[in-house]
Amino acid sequence: TDDASLDAAFDALGSRWPTIDFVVDAIAFSDKSELTGRCLNTSLANFKNSMDISAYSFIEFDRRAYRLM
């Protein structure tokens, strides 16, 4: 959720390697308190936050990686 961290990470990668051939995204997240019990009990707030971090972050990740490809 921190664009500045993504920018810094890809700036560091770009200063070390001028191009990259591929990226691997392995980010997943959920509030630990929501990982107990049944999936059916997941709150909407946790679901939205998990999707933002786990899925939408892939788009932001790709936007930065694309510049190095």
PDB file of N, CA, C, O and CB in Angstrom:
ATOM      1  N   THR A   1       0.813  -1.208   0.000  1.00  0.00           N
ATOM      2  CA  THR A   1       0.000   0.000   0.000  1.00  0.00           C
ATOM      3  C   THR A   1       0.854   1.270   0.000  1.00  0.00           C
ATOM      4  O   THR A   1       0.318   2.378   0.037  1.00  0.00           O
ATOM      5  CB  THR A   1      -0.924  -0.001   1.203  1.00  0.00           C
ATOM      6  N   ASP A   2       2.168   1.116  -0.040  1.00  0.00           N
ATOM      7  CA  ASP A   2       3.066   2.270   0.028  1.00  0.00           C
ATOM      8  C   ASP A   2       3.779   2.462  -1.308  1.00  0.00           C
ATOM      9  O   ASP A   2       4.771   1.793  -1.597  1.00  0.00           O
ATOM     10  CB  ASP A   2       4.097   2.093   1.168  1.00  0.00           C
ATOM     11  N   ASP A   3       3.258   3.388  -2.120  1.00  0.00           N
ATOM     12  CA  ASP A   3       3.834   3.632  -3.444  1.00  0.00           C
ATOM     13  C   ASP A   3       5.301   4.048  -3.373  1.00  0.00           C
ATOM     14  O   ASP A   3       6.091   3.682  -4.243  1.00  0.00           O
ATOM     15  CB  ASP A   3       3.036   4.700  -4.166  1.00  0.00           C
ATOM     16  N   ALA A   4       5.667   4.801  -2.355  1.00  0.00           N
ATOM     17  CA  ALA A   4       7.055   5.237  -2.221  1.00  0.00           C
ATOM     18  C   ALA A   4       7.995   4.036  -2.049  1.00  0.00           C
ATOM     19  O   ALA A   4       9.115   4.047  -2.560  1.00  0.00           O
ATOM     20  CB  ALA A   4       7.199   6.199  -1.027  1.00  0.00           C
ATOM     21  N   SER A   5       7.543   3.011  -1.337  1.00  0.00           N
ATOM     22  CA  SER A   5       8.363   1.806  -1.166  1.00  0.00           C
ATOM     23  C   SER A   5       8.543   1.071  -2.486  1.00  0.00           C
ATOM     24  O   SER A   5       9.637   0.602  -2.800  1.00  0.00           O
ATOM     25  CB  SER A   5       7.732   0.869  -0.132  1.00  0.00           C
ATOM     26  N   LEU A   6       7.462   0.974  -3.257  1.00  0.00           N
ATOM     27  CA  LEU A   6       7.574   0.345  -4.573  1.00  0.00           C
ATOM     28  C   LEU A   6       8.511   1.139  -5.480  1.00  0.00           C
ATOM     29  O   LEU A   6       9.345   0.560  -6.176  1.00  0.00           O
ATOM     30  CB  LEU A   6       6.190   0.219  -5.225  1.00  0.00           C
ATOM     31  N   ASP A   7       8.372   2.462  -5.470  1.00  0.00           N
ATOM     32  CA  ASP A   7       9.258   3.309  -6.275  1.00  0.00           C
ATOM     33  C   ASP A   7      10.709   3.101  -5.874  1.00  0.00           C
ATOM     34  O   ASP A   7      11.575   2.952  -6.736  1.00  0.00           O
ATOM     35  CB  ASP A   7       8.877   4.791  -6.127  1.00  0.00           C
ATOM     36  N   ALA A   8      10.981   3.089  -4.581  1.00  0.00           N
ATOM     37  CA  ALA A   8      12.351   2.911  -4.094  1.00  0.00           C
ATOM     38  C   ALA A   8      12.904   1.550  -4.481  1.00  0.00           C
ATOM     39  O   ALA A   8      14.067   1.436  -4.867  1.00  0.00           O
ATOM     40  CB  ALA A   8      12.404   3.081  -2.579  1.00  0.00           C
ATOM     41  N   ALA A   9      12.080   0.519  -4.379  1.00  0.00           N
ATOM     42  CA  ALA A   9      12.537  -0.825  -4.731  1.00  0.00           C
ATOM     43  C   ALA A   9      12.902  -0.905  -6.209  1.00  0.00           C
ATOM     44  O   ALA A   9      13.949  -1.452  -6.555  1.00  0.00           O
ATOM     45  CB  ALA A   9      11.457  -1.865  -4.397  1.00  0.00           C
ATOM     46  N   PHE A  10      12.063  -0.371  -7.075  1.00  0.00           N
ATOM     47  CA  PHE A  10      12.348  -0.448  -8.502  1.00  0.00           C
ATOM     48  C   PHE A  10      13.445   0.528  -8.925  1.00  0.00           C
ATOM     49  O   PHE A  10      14.153   0.270  -9.899  1.00  0.00           O
ATOM     50  CB  PHE A  10      11.086  -0.176  -9.295  1.00  0.00           C
ATOM     51  N   ASP A  11      13.595   1.629  -8.219  1.00  0.00           N
ATOM     52  CA  ASP A  11      14.748   2.499  -8.467  1.00  0.00           C
ATOM     53  C   ASP A  11      16.047   1.773  -8.141  1.00  0.00           C
ATOM     54  O   ASP A  11      17.026   1.874  -8.880  1.00  0.00           O
ATOM     55  CB  ASP A  11      14.641   3.793  -7.640  1.00  0.00           C
ATOM     56  N   ALA A  12      16.050   1.044  -7.033  1.00  0.00           N
ATOM     57  CA  ALA A  12      17.239   0.277  -6.645  1.00  0.00           C
ATOM     58  C   ALA A  12      17.524  -0.835  -7.666  1.00  0.00           C
ATOM     59  O   ALA A  12      18.675  -1.052  -8.047  1.00  0.00           O
ATOM     60  CB  ALA A  12      17.053  -0.331  -5.229  1.00  0.00           C
ATOM     61  N   LEU A  13      16.484  -1.527  -8.099  1.00  0.00           N
ATOM     62  CA  LEU A  13      16.672  -2.560  -9.127  1.00  0.00           C
ATOM     63  C   LEU A  13      17.213  -1.953 -10.409  1.00  0.00           C
ATOM     64  O   LEU A  13      18.139  -2.487 -11.019  1.00  0.00           O
ATOM     65  CB  LEU A  13      15.349  -3.291  -9.411  1.00  0.00           C
ATOM     66  N   GLY A  14      16.625  -0.826 -10.817  1.00  0.00           N
ATOM     67  CA  GLY A  14      17.044  -0.169 -12.050  1.00  0.00           C
ATOM     68  C   GLY A  14      18.462   0.352 -12.006  1.00  0.00           C
ATOM     69  O   GLY A  14      19.130   0.421 -13.037  1.00  0.00           O
ATOM     70  N   SER A  15      18.932   0.719 -10.829  1.00  0.00           N
ATOM     71  CA  SER A  15      20.318   1.190 -10.724  1.00  0.00           C
ATOM     72  C   SER A  15      21.306   0.035 -10.779  1.00  0.00           C
ATOM     73  O   SER A  15      22.474   0.225 -11.116  1.00  0.00           O
ATOM     74  CB  SER A  15      20.515   1.976  -9.433  1.00  0.00           C
ATOM     75  N   ARG A  16      20.837  -1.152 -10.448  1.00  0.00           N
ATOM     76  CA  ARG A  16      21.714  -2.327 -10.499  1.00  0.00           C
ATOM     77  C   ARG A  16      21.642  -3.040 -11.848  1.00  0.00           C
ATOM     78  O   ARG A  16      22.663  -3.465 -12.389  1.00  0.00           O
ATOM     79  CB  ARG A  16      21.350  -3.301  -9.386  1.00  0.00           C
ATOM     80  N   TRP A  17      20.431  -3.167 -12.384  1.00  0.00           N
ATOM     81  CA  TRP A  17      20.221  -3.829 -13.680  1.00  0.00           C
ATOM     82  C   TRP A  17      19.417  -2.889 -14.576  1.00  0.00           C
ATOM     83  O   TRP A  17      18.306  -2.499 -14.214  1.00  0.00           O
ATOM     84  CB  TRP A  17      19.481  -5.211 -13.507  1.00  0.00           C
ATOM     85  N   PRO A  18      19.947  -2.525 -15.714  1.00  0.00           N
ATOM     86  CA  PRO A  18      19.218  -1.594 -16.590  1.00  0.00           C
ATOM     87  C   PRO A  18      17.952  -2.201 -17.193  1.00  0.00           C
ATOM     88  O   PRO A  18      17.023  -1.472 -17.540  1.00  0.00           O
ATOM     89  CB  PRO A  18      20.126  -1.127 -17.706  1.00  0.00           C
ATOM     90  N   THR A  19      17.907  -3.523 -17.321  1.00  0.00           N
ATOM     91  CA  THR A  19      16.710  -4.186 -17.821  1.00  0.00           C
ATOM     92  C   THR A  19      16.469  -5.466 -17.028  1.00  0.00           C
ATOM     93  O   THR A  19      17.385  -6.033 -16.432  1.00  0.00           O
ATOM     94  CB  THR A  19      16.840  -4.494 -19.333  1.00  0.00           C
ATOM     95  N   ILE A  20      15.210  -5.903 -17.037  1.00  0.00           N
ATOM     96  CA  ILE A  20      14.862  -7.183 -16.435  1.00  0.00           C
ATOM     97  C   ILE A  20      14.039  -7.960 -17.455  1.00  0.00           C
ATOM     98  O   ILE A  20      13.387  -7.370 -18.316  1.00  0.00           O
ATOM     99  CB  ILE A  20      14.076  -6.995 -15.085  1.00  0.00           C
ATOM    100  N   ASP A  21      14.074  -9.261 -17.354  1.00  0.00           N
ATOM    101  CA  ASP A  21      13.356 -10.108 -18.301  1.00  0.00           C
ATOM    102  C   ASP A  21      11.991 -10.551 -17.792  1.00  0.00           C
ATOM    103  O   ASP A  21      11.089 -10.806 -18.589  1.00  0.00           O
ATOM    104  CB  ASP A  21      14.181 -11.316 -18.626  1.00  0.00           C
ATOM    105  N   PHE A  22      11.828 -10.644 -16.485  1.00  0.00           N
ATOM    106  CA  PHE A  22      10.557 -11.104 -15.922  1.00  0.00           C
ATOM    107  C   PHE A  22      10.480 -10.678 -14.463  1.00  0.00           C
ATOM    108  O   PHE A  22      11.476 -10.275 -13.861  1.00  0.00           O
ATOM    109  CB  PHE A  22      10.408 -12.651 -16.054  1.00  0.00           C
ATOM    110  N   VAL A  23       9.284 -10.774 -13.912  1.00  0.00           N
ATOM    111  CA  VAL A  23       9.067 -10.528 -12.485  1.00  0.00           C
ATOM    112  C   VAL A  23       8.215 -11.654 -11.918  1.00  0.00           C
ATOM    113  O   VAL A  23       7.444 -12.286 -12.640  1.00  0.00           O
ATOM    114  CB  VAL A  23       8.388  -9.143 -12.244  1.00  0.00           C
ATOM    115  N   VAL A  24       8.355 -11.892 -10.649  1.00  0.00           N
ATOM    116  CA  VAL A  24       7.536 -12.875  -9.944  1.00  0.00           C
ATOM    117  C   VAL A  24       6.843 -12.135  -8.809  1.00  0.00           C
ATOM    118  O   VAL A  24       7.498 -11.522  -7.966  1.00  0.00           O
ATOM    119  CB  VAL A  24       8.400 -14.090  -9.407  1.00  0.00           C
ATOM    120  N   ASP A  25       5.534 -12.195  -8.793  1.00  0.00           N
ATOM    121  CA  ASP A  25       4.752 -11.557  -7.739  1.00  0.00           C
ATOM    122  C   ASP A  25       4.244 -12.645  -6.815  1.00  0.00           C
ATOM    123  O   ASP A  25       3.509 -13.537  -7.238  1.00  0.00           O
ATOM    124  CB  ASP A  25       3.572 -10.715  -8.324  1.00  0.00           C
ATOM    125  N   ALA A  26       4.632 -12.570  -5.563  1.00  0.00           N
ATOM    126  CA  ALA A  26       4.214 -13.589  -4.598  1.00  0.00           C
ATOM    127  C   ALA A  26       3.688 -12.936  -3.323  1.00  0.00           C
ATOM    128  O   ALA A  26       3.903 -13.441  -2.221  1.00  0.00           O
ATOM    129  CB  ALA A  26       5.386 -14.536  -4.269  1.00  0.00           C
ATOM    130  N   ILE A  27       3.005 -11.821  -3.482  1.00  0.00           N
ATOM    131  CA  ILE A  27       2.491 -11.091  -2.329  1.00  0.00           C
ATOM    132  C   ILE A  27       1.064 -11.544  -2.032  1.00  0.00           C
ATOM    133  O   ILE A  27       0.212 -11.568  -2.920  1.00  0.00           O
ATOM    134  CB  ILE A  27       2.541  -9.561  -2.577  1.00  0.00           C
ATOM    135  N   ALA A  28       0.819 -11.893  -0.804  1.00  0.00           N
ATOM    136  CA  ALA A  28      -0.535 -12.194  -0.350  1.00  0.00           C
ATOM    137  C   ALA A  28      -0.658 -11.670   1.080  1.00  0.00           C
ATOM    138  O   ALA A  28       0.319 -11.657   1.828  1.00  0.00           O
ATOM    139  CB  ALA A  28      -0.849 -13.745  -0.430  1.00  0.00           C
ATOM    140  N   PHE A  29      -1.843 -11.247   1.449  1.00  0.00           N
ATOM    141  CA  PHE A  29      -2.021 -10.646   2.765  1.00  0.00           C
ATOM    142  C   PHE A  29      -3.427 -10.885   3.282  1.00  0.00           C
ATOM    143  O   PHE A  29      -4.390 -10.951   2.517  1.00  0.00           O
ATOM    144  CB  PHE A  29      -1.726  -9.150   2.715  1.00  0.00           C
ATOM    145  N   SER A  30      -3.522 -11.012   4.578  1.00  0.00           N
ATOM    146  CA  SER A  30      -4.794 -10.991   5.286  1.00  0.00           C
ATOM    147  C   SER A  30      -4.500 -10.629   6.737  1.00  0.00           C
ATOM    148  O   SER A  30      -3.432 -10.942   7.261  1.00  0.00           O
ATOM    149  CB  SER A  30      -5.544 -12.372   5.175  1.00  0.00           C
ATOM    150  N   ASP A  31      -5.444  -9.978   7.368  1.00  0.00           N
ATOM    151  CA  ASP A  31      -5.317  -9.695   8.793  1.00  0.00           C
ATOM    152  C   ASP A  31      -5.264 -11.035   9.527  1.00  0.00           C
ATOM    153  O   ASP A  31      -6.142 -11.879   9.348  1.00  0.00           O
ATOM    154  CB  ASP A  31      -6.510  -8.799   9.314  1.00  0.00           C
ATOM    155  N   LYS A  32      -4.251 -11.225  10.337  1.00  0.00           N
ATOM    156  CA  LYS A  32      -4.077 -12.517  11.023  1.00  0.00           C
ATOM    157  C   LYS A  32      -5.288 -12.904  11.863  1.00  0.00           C
ATOM    158  O   LYS A  32      -5.606 -14.086  11.994  1.00  0.00           O
ATOM    159  CB  LYS A  32      -2.846 -12.473  11.908  1.00  0.00           C
ATOM    160  N   SER A  33      -5.950 -11.925  12.423  1.00  0.00           N
ATOM    161  CA  SER A  33      -7.112 -12.251  13.261  1.00  0.00           C
ATOM    162  C   SER A  33      -8.261 -12.824  12.430  1.00  0.00           C
ATOM    163  O   SER A  33      -9.173 -13.442  12.979  1.00  0.00           O
ATOM    164  CB  SER A  33      -7.588 -11.004  14.017  1.00  0.00           C
ATOM    165  N   GLU A  34      -8.222 -12.622  11.113  1.00  0.00           N
ATOM    166  CA  GLU A  34      -9.270 -13.143  10.232  1.00  0.00           C
ATOM    167  C   GLU A  34      -8.909 -14.518   9.663  1.00  0.00           C
ATOM    168  O   GLU A  34      -9.702 -15.107   8.929  1.00  0.00           O
ATOM    169  CB  GLU A  34      -9.527 -12.164   9.089  1.00  0.00           C
ATOM    170  N   LEU A  35      -7.741 -15.025   9.989  1.00  0.00           N
ATOM    171  CA  LEU A  35      -7.308 -16.310   9.446  1.00  0.00           C
ATOM    172  C   LEU A  35      -7.704 -17.493  10.322  1.00  0.00           C
ATOM    173  O   LEU A  35      -7.371 -18.636  10.012  1.00  0.00           O
ATOM    174  CB  LEU A  35      -5.817 -16.304   9.260  1.00  0.00           C
ATOM    175  N   THR A  36      -8.396 -17.228  11.387  1.00  0.00           N
ATOM    176  CA  THR A  36      -8.886 -18.314  12.235  1.00  0.00           C
ATOM    177  C   THR A  36     -10.362 -18.510  11.946  1.00  0.00           C
ATOM    178  O   THR A  36     -11.048 -17.574  11.535  1.00  0.00           O
ATOM    179  CB  THR A  36      -8.645 -18.012  13.752  1.00  0.00           C
ATOM    180  N   GLY A  37     -10.837 -19.683  12.153  1.00  0.00           N
ATOM    181  CA  GLY A  37     -12.255 -19.933  11.913  1.00  0.00           C
ATOM    182  C   GLY A  37     -12.561 -20.169  10.451  1.00  0.00           C
ATOM    183  O   GLY A  37     -11.705 -20.618   9.688  1.00  0.00           O
ATOM    184  N   ARG A  38     -13.769 -19.866  10.073  1.00  0.00           N
ATOM    185  CA  ARG A  38     -14.252 -20.149   8.728  1.00  0.00           C
ATOM    186  C   ARG A  38     -14.047 -18.977   7.777  1.00  0.00           C
ATOM    187  O   ARG A  38     -14.105 -17.814   8.175  1.00  0.00           O
ATOM    188  CB  ARG A  38     -15.711 -20.515   8.775  1.00  0.00           C
ATOM    189  N   CYS A  39     -13.811 -19.303   6.541  1.00  0.00           N
ATOM    190  CA  CYS A  39     -13.684 -18.296   5.489  1.00  0.00           C
ATOM    191  C   CYS A  39     -14.963 -17.458   5.385  1.00  0.00           C
ATOM    192  O   CYS A  39     -14.914 -16.275   5.049  1.00  0.00           O
ATOM    193  CB  CYS A  39     -13.373 -18.969   4.134  1.00  0.00           C
ATOM    194  N   LEU A  40     -16.083 -18.071   5.671  1.00  0.00           N
ATOM    195  CA  LEU A  40     -17.372 -17.381   5.590  1.00  0.00           C
ATOM    196  C   LEU A  40     -17.485 -16.222   6.576  1.00  0.00           C
ATOM    197  O   LEU A  40     -18.347 -15.357   6.423  1.00  0.00           O
ATOM    198  CB  LEU A  40     -18.494 -18.363   5.837  1.00  0.00           C
ATOM    199  N   ASN A  41     -16.631 -16.203   7.568  1.00  0.00           N
ATOM    200  CA  ASN A  41     -16.676 -15.150   8.579  1.00  0.00           C
ATOM    201  C   ASN A  41     -15.754 -13.980   8.278  1.00  0.00           C
ATOM    202  O   ASN A  41     -15.624 -13.069   9.096  1.00  0.00           O
ATOM    203  CB  ASN A  41     -16.327 -15.720   9.914  1.00  0.00           C
ATOM    204  N   THR A  42     -15.123 -13.992   7.134  1.00  0.00           N
ATOM    205  CA  THR A  42     -14.231 -12.890   6.755  1.00  0.00           C
ATOM    206  C   THR A  42     -15.038 -11.607   6.614  1.00  0.00           C
ATOM    207  O   THR A  42     -16.099 -11.592   5.990  1.00  0.00           O
ATOM    208  CB  THR A  42     -13.482 -13.210   5.431  1.00  0.00           C
ATOM    209  N   SER A  43     -14.528 -10.542   7.196  1.00  0.00           N
ATOM    210  CA  SER A  43     -15.233  -9.264   7.110  1.00  0.00           C
ATOM    211  C   SER A  43     -15.000  -8.617   5.746  1.00  0.00           C
ATOM    212  O   SER A  43     -14.013  -8.898   5.067  1.00  0.00           O
ATOM    213  CB  SER A  43     -14.776  -8.317   8.236  1.00  0.00           C
ATOM    214  N   LEU A  44     -15.928  -7.751   5.366  1.00  0.00           N
ATOM    215  CA  LEU A  44     -15.796  -7.025   4.107  1.00  0.00           C
ATOM    216  C   LEU A  44     -14.549  -6.140   4.130  1.00  0.00           C
ATOM    217  O   LEU A  44     -13.838  -6.054   3.129  1.00  0.00           O
ATOM    218  CB  LEU A  44     -17.053  -6.175   3.838  1.00  0.00           C
ATOM    219  N   ALA A  45     -14.279  -5.491   5.243  1.00  0.00           N
ATOM    220  CA  ALA A  45     -13.102  -4.624   5.349  1.00  0.00           C
ATOM    221  C   ALA A  45     -11.815  -5.419   5.135  1.00  0.00           C
ATOM    222  O   ALA A  45     -10.914  -4.964   4.430  1.00  0.00           O
ATOM    223  CB  ALA A  45     -13.071  -3.929   6.722  1.00  0.00           C
ATOM    224  N   ASN A  46     -11.726  -6.596   5.734  1.00  0.00           N
ATOM    225  CA  ASN A  46     -10.535  -7.419   5.545  1.00  0.00           C
ATOM    226  C   ASN A  46     -10.434  -7.910   4.106  1.00  0.00           C
ATOM    227  O   ASN A  46      -9.343  -7.941   3.535  1.00  0.00           O
ATOM    228  CB  ASN A  46     -10.549  -8.608   6.507  1.00  0.00           C
ATOM    229  N   PHE A  47     -11.560  -8.292   3.520  1.00  0.00           N
ATOM    230  CA  PHE A  47     -11.552  -8.753   2.140  1.00  0.00           C
ATOM    231  C   PHE A  47     -11.046  -7.654   1.204  1.00  0.00           C
ATOM    232  O   PHE A  47     -10.199  -7.910   0.348  1.00  0.00           O
ATOM    233  CB  PHE A  47     -12.955  -9.206   1.720  1.00  0.00           C
ATOM    234  N   LYS A  48     -11.560  -6.435   1.364  1.00  0.00           N
ATOM    235  CA  LYS A  48     -11.124  -5.321   0.514  1.00  0.00           C
ATOM    236  C   LYS A  48      -9.641  -5.027   0.703  1.00  0.00           C
ATOM    237  O   LYS A  48      -8.920  -4.808  -0.271  1.00  0.00           O
ATOM    238  CB  LYS A  48     -11.947  -4.065   0.818  1.00  0.00           C
ATOM    239  N   ASN A  49      -9.185  -5.021   1.948  1.00  0.00           N
ATOM    240  CA  ASN A  49      -7.768  -4.754   2.217  1.00  0.00           C
ATOM    241  C   ASN A  49      -6.892  -5.873   1.648  1.00  0.00           C
ATOM    242  O   ASN A  49      -5.831  -5.607   1.083  1.00  0.00           O
ATOM    243  CB  ASN A  49      -7.524  -4.606   3.738  1.00  0.00           C
ATOM    244  N   SER A  50      -7.333  -7.105   1.795  1.00  0.00           N
ATOM    245  CA  SER A  50      -6.580  -8.242   1.262  1.00  0.00           C
ATOM    246  C   SER A  50      -6.501  -8.185  -0.259  1.00  0.00           C
ATOM    247  O   SER A  50      -5.451  -8.471  -0.834  1.00  0.00           O
ATOM    248  CB  SER A  50      -7.221  -9.561   1.704  1.00  0.00           C
ATOM    249  N   MET A  51      -7.593  -7.821  -0.911  1.00  0.00           N
ATOM    250  CA  MET A  51      -7.585  -7.708  -2.366  1.00  0.00           C
ATOM    251  C   MET A  51      -6.685  -6.569  -2.830  1.00  0.00           C
ATOM    252  O   MET A  51      -5.987  -6.697  -3.837  1.00  0.00           O
ATOM    253  CB  MET A  51      -9.003  -7.497  -2.887  1.00  0.00           C
ATOM    254  N   ASP A  52      -6.698  -5.459  -2.102  1.00  0.00           N
ATOM    255  CA  ASP A  52      -5.834  -4.333  -2.451  1.00  0.00           C
ATOM    256  C   ASP A  52      -4.369  -4.748  -2.385  1.00  0.00           C
ATOM    257  O   ASP A  52      -3.598  -4.474  -3.305  1.00  0.00           O
ATOM    258  CB  ASP A  52      -6.095  -3.138  -1.514  1.00  0.00           C
ATOM    259  N   ILE A  53      -3.994  -5.397  -1.313  1.00  0.00           N
ATOM    260  CA  ILE A  53      -2.593  -5.786  -1.127  1.00  0.00           C
ATOM    261  C   ILE A  53      -2.231  -6.984  -1.996  1.00  0.00           C
ATOM    262  O   ILE A  53      -1.156  -7.000  -2.596  1.00  0.00           O
ATOM    263  CB  ILE A  53      -2.318  -6.107   0.345  1.00  0.00           C
ATOM    264  N   SER A  54      -3.088  -7.970  -2.076  1.00  0.00           N
ATOM    265  CA  SER A  54      -2.754  -9.213  -2.769  1.00  0.00           C
ATOM    266  C   SER A  54      -2.960  -9.141  -4.277  1.00  0.00           C
ATOM    267  O   SER A  54      -2.213  -9.765  -5.030  1.00  0.00           O
ATOM    268  CB  SER A  54      -3.575 -10.335  -2.213  1.00  0.00           C
ATOM    269  N   ALA A  55      -3.953  -8.396  -4.727  1.00  0.00           N
ATOM    270  CA  ALA A  55      -4.271  -8.392  -6.158  1.00  0.00           C
ATOM    271  C   ALA A  55      -3.920  -7.063  -6.827  1.00  0.00           C
ATOM    272  O   ALA A  55      -3.185  -7.051  -7.814  1.00  0.00           O
ATOM    273  CB  ALA A  55      -5.746  -8.692  -6.362  1.00  0.00           C
ATOM    274  N   TYR A  56      -4.434  -5.943  -6.308  1.00  0.00           N
ATOM    275  CA  TYR A  56      -4.172  -4.671  -6.982  1.00  0.00           C
ATOM    276  C   TYR A  56      -2.698  -4.296  -6.931  1.00  0.00           C
ATOM    277  O   TYR A  56      -2.199  -3.627  -7.836  1.00  0.00           O
ATOM    278  CB  TYR A  56      -5.005  -3.564  -6.356  1.00  0.00           C
ATOM    279  N   SER A  57      -2.000  -4.718  -5.891  1.00  0.00           N
ATOM    280  CA  SER A  57      -0.567  -4.406  -5.813  1.00  0.00           C
ATOM    281  C   SER A  57       0.180  -4.982  -7.010  1.00  0.00           C
ATOM    282  O   SER A  57       1.222  -4.456  -7.403  1.00  0.00           O
ATOM    283  CB  SER A  57       0.035  -4.951  -4.503  1.00  0.00           C
ATOM    284  N   PHE A  58      -0.345  -6.060  -7.592  1.00  0.00           N
ATOM    285  CA  PHE A  58       0.258  -6.646  -8.786  1.00  0.00           C
ATOM    286  C   PHE A  58       0.269  -5.642  -9.934  1.00  0.00           C
ATOM    287  O   PHE A  58       1.238  -5.587 -10.692  1.00  0.00           O
ATOM    288  CB  PHE A  58      -0.497  -7.918  -9.200  1.00  0.00           C
ATOM    289  N   ILE A  59      -0.784  -4.853 -10.076  1.00  0.00           N
ATOM    290  CA  ILE A  59      -0.859  -3.839 -11.128  1.00  0.00           C
ATOM    291  C   ILE A  59       0.187  -2.755 -10.893  1.00  0.00           C
ATOM    292  O   ILE A  59       0.903  -2.368 -11.816  1.00  0.00           O
ATOM    293  CB  ILE A  59      -2.272  -3.219 -11.189  1.00  0.00           C
ATOM    294  N   GLU A  60       0.274  -2.266  -9.662  1.00  0.00           N
ATOM    295  CA  GLU A  60       1.274  -1.238  -9.347  1.00  0.00           C
ATOM    296  C   GLU A  60       2.691  -1.779  -9.533  1.00  0.00           C
ATOM    297  O   GLU A  60       3.578  -1.068 -10.005  1.00  0.00           O
ATOM    298  CB  GLU A  60       1.088  -0.731  -7.904  1.00  0.00           C
ATOM    299  N   PHE A  61       2.891  -3.027  -9.163  1.00  0.00           N
ATOM    300  CA  PHE A  61       4.166  -3.719  -9.335  1.00  0.00           C
ATOM    301  C   PHE A  61       4.516  -3.769 -10.821  1.00  0.00           C
ATOM    302  O   PHE A  61       5.642  -3.460 -11.210  1.00  0.00           O
ATOM    303  CB  PHE A  61       4.108  -5.154  -8.732  1.00  0.00           C
ATOM    304  N   ASP A  62       3.547  -4.160 -11.644  1.00  0.00           N
ATOM    305  CA  ASP A  62       3.770  -4.261 -13.089  1.00  0.00           C
ATOM    306  C   ASP A  62       4.063  -2.918 -13.730  1.00  0.00           C
ATOM    307  O   ASP A  62       4.905  -2.828 -14.623  1.00  0.00           O
ATOM    308  CB  ASP A  62       2.570  -4.880 -13.756  1.00  0.00           C
ATOM    309  N   ARG A  63       3.382  -1.877 -13.286  1.00  0.00           N
ATOM    310  CA  ARG A  63       3.637  -0.536 -13.848  1.00  0.00           C
ATOM    311  C   ARG A  63       5.100  -0.151 -13.693  1.00  0.00           C
ATOM    312  O   ARG A  63       5.690   0.444 -14.594  1.00  0.00           O
ATOM    313  CB  ARG A  63       2.743   0.520 -13.165  1.00  0.00           C
ATOM    314  N   ARG A  64       5.668  -0.484 -12.577  1.00  0.00           N
ATOM    315  CA  ARG A  64       7.072  -0.146 -12.337  1.00  0.00           C
ATOM    316  C   ARG A  64       8.015  -1.104 -13.052  1.00  0.00           C
ATOM    317  O   ARG A  64       9.043  -0.682 -13.581  1.00  0.00           O
ATOM    318  CB  ARG A  64       7.366  -0.153 -10.845  1.00  0.00           C
ATOM    319  N   ALA A  65       7.679  -2.374 -13.071  1.00  0.00           N
ATOM    320  CA  ALA A  65       8.518  -3.362 -13.732  1.00  0.00           C
ATOM    321  C   ALA A  65       8.554  -3.137 -15.241  1.00  0.00           C
ATOM    322  O   ALA A  65       9.590  -3.340 -15.874  1.00  0.00           O
ATOM    323  CB  ALA A  65       8.019  -4.768 -13.422  1.00  0.00           C
ATOM    324  N   TYR A  66       7.442  -2.725 -15.812  1.00  0.00           N
ATOM    325  CA  TYR A  66       7.349  -2.518 -17.246  1.00  0.00           C
ATOM    326  C   TYR A  66       8.416  -1.563 -17.764  1.00  0.00           C
ATOM    327  O   TYR A  66       8.949  -1.753 -18.857  1.00  0.00           O
ATOM    328  CB  TYR A  66       5.983  -1.997 -17.600  1.00  0.00           C
ATOM    329  N   ARG A  67       8.723  -0.552 -16.988  1.00  0.00           N
ATOM    330  CA  ARG A  67       9.737   0.443 -17.396  1.00  0.00           C
ATOM    331  C   ARG A  67      11.120  -0.181 -17.552  1.00  0.00           C
ATOM    332  O   ARG A  67      11.960   0.350 -18.278  1.00  0.00           O
ATOM    333  CB  ARG A  67       9.804   1.582 -16.373  1.00  0.00           C
ATOM    334  N   LEU A  68      11.360  -1.299 -16.878  1.00  0.00           N
ATOM    335  CA  LEU A  68      12.666  -1.955 -16.941  1.00  0.00           C
ATOM    336  C   LEU A  68      12.699  -3.080 -17.971  1.00  0.00           C
ATOM    337  O   LEU A  68      13.751  -3.673 -18.210  1.00  0.00           O
ATOM    338  CB  LEU A  68      13.037  -2.502 -15.577  1.00  0.00           C
ATOM    339  N   MET A  69      11.566  -3.371 -18.573  1.00  0.00           N
ATOM    340  CA  MET A  69      11.517  -4.481 -19.538  1.00  0.00           C
ATOM    341  C   MET A  69      11.735  -3.995 -20.955  1.00  0.00           C
ATOM    342  O   MET A  69      11.725  -4.795 -21.891  1.00  0.00           O
ATOM    343  CB  MET A  69      10.180  -5.212 -19.446  1.00  0.00           C
TER     344      MET A  69
END
